[in-house]
Amino acid sequence: MAKRRSNANALRKLEELPALLVERVLPGAARAGARVIAQDAKARLGGKRADGSGGSKVLIADAVKVRSRKRNGLIVARVLLDGPGAYVGRWIEYGTRPHFISVDPAYRAGMTTRRINKQIKGGDAALHGTLMINGKPVGTTVHHPGATAHPFLRPALDTKEAEAKAAAQAYIKSRITRAGIVGSDEGDDQ
């Protein structure tokens, strides 16, 4: 009968391998798959823009980000909207119901709509108590008819699921060699 001699160092490395995979490889694989979905979502948004801070226009697609974390023993990668333009992305994805727009009483501080608009426009008396939207007087309140949903995140997931899995597999293959785990984890999108 053949005898097997063990190398203590090799056995130790084999025992450590599952923990190393979870710590150093699988988060990157999850992000690699999520990036495929994020890229498709960005393409579906196209050149749509939103108002950013200081009146500048920002691309809504720039708000699509990838994040990963460990939750209850699982590694979870998410495609989410974060940063300038993210608020509009949610309205595009889900749409809006018809609603009225007016000045919230919590922010009025006892002022009338007319007075608020005077402060905004530097005291232009010709506006006479109107609510301003995009620099145009629309009245003390306005009825918004709502907006139709134009989903971009959910269809990206539905159509790119197989590609995302393939990207995660390719990432794992590129990191694991006979010599061990190579490279380093690149982290979340900023």
Steps between C-alpha positions, in 0.01 A plus 500: 500500500629843408576744773427866471726755650340836567651837479377696801541830314285384207227370732496828690461693173212276393324561832541877463379509138121534559547795735741667257253458214224664700728782613704573186325363190123472530426869576680596178316231305166634625600854399618379157156354435324808633711727276360325190149588617604855594651560155176389332296722732723796412455428129121488544508843667689647207573870526214588739600783730380645828557824687801474727628726773549861401270471198737279302375205293625152590467170316261271686705203378789624715285427807492125423748336742603152611547416869569172678490382858474190712155443645405198714789298363417588138685733269253742342575733210245772422444731207359822643451869437720727708620856459389790282208407276400194703169657605389528136611144425248367751220698332604366159513140624164498680314799353289737709131524575305820430560748781477863606814708549501784749726642770520266800362675812797373703735713284275804461580640845173696486578653160259499210590351164526854367757594763704185441512571129596859564794380702595252227476751221639795689170679556345499151151642576364395159477135607209563745491187713606230262685176544810487282597180316804513269497877528142537372204619708234228525268623777468433873470129431528280193363158410766270357344228280759243607765329293503163331755252632795425272680220686871464436630304803257207497528434123879518528492225761254290300694521173857483632469231767692234304773750404533607863546139612762448228685815611505376861634161387768664287606714796533193723702314234734796458570519874556131579808321366700194596729733694207633704290815499656777291430872479303714740138599542425831325213615725168676435426769242542852626 
